[in-house]
């Protein structure tokens, strides 16, 4: 998986989030893809830039990555 692919996924998750749930979906992205991001040494900044969402959401993706040590997403 590439930074561009992750950016596309992040963009879709963000855009398709129900009203008032955008930040939660961005956290979920961080949780779901933390392993890929960390294993490949990808930059959160580059992923957020590739997604086209506001750069301020870098913090929220980072929070999701940190949460990934403690939570599992429901599927």
N, C-alpha and C positions, 0 to 999 in steps of 0.2 A: 504494500500500500504506500502511496506517495503523499506528500504534503497537499498536492492539488486534490487528490481523492478525499482526503480527510476534510479539506476545506469545503468541498462540495457537500459531504455528509453533514458537516456542521451547519452549513447554510440551510440545507433542507430541514434539519431538525429544528432550527431556529424559526424558519418561516412557517413551518407546519404546526408550531406549538399552539395549543389552545390559548385563548385570551387569558393573560395573567400568569402563564406558565412558561414564558420564554426563558427566564433565568434557570428554572428547574431543568428544562430541556438541555440547556447549555452545560449545566452541571452533569447531567446524565451522559452527554457526549464525552465529557472528561472521564467519567467512570468507565464507560464502555470501551473507550479507545486508549486508555492510559497505558496498557501494556504495549501497544503498537507504537505509541508516541515515545515512551521511555526506552524501549528496546532499540529503536532506530535513532534516538537522539534528536528527534524533531523539535523544532522551536514552536512554542505555543503562539508566539507572535506571527510566525510565518503561516501557521494554520489559520489563524483568525484573519490575517490579511487575505489569504486565498479564498476564504469564505465570503468576503465582502461585507461582513457584519462590522459593527462599530468596534474599534480597537479596545474600547473600555471593557469589552467582554473577555479579554485575555485573562483577567483576574478570575472570572467565573469558570473558565476552562481549567485553569490551574487548581482552583478549589475542587473541581470534579476529579482531577487526577489524584489529588491528595486523599479525597474521600474513597477512592477506589481500593485503598488498603483495608477499608472497614465495611464497605457495603457491596452488595450484589444487585444488579438491576433485575426487576421483574420482567419476565418475557411473556 
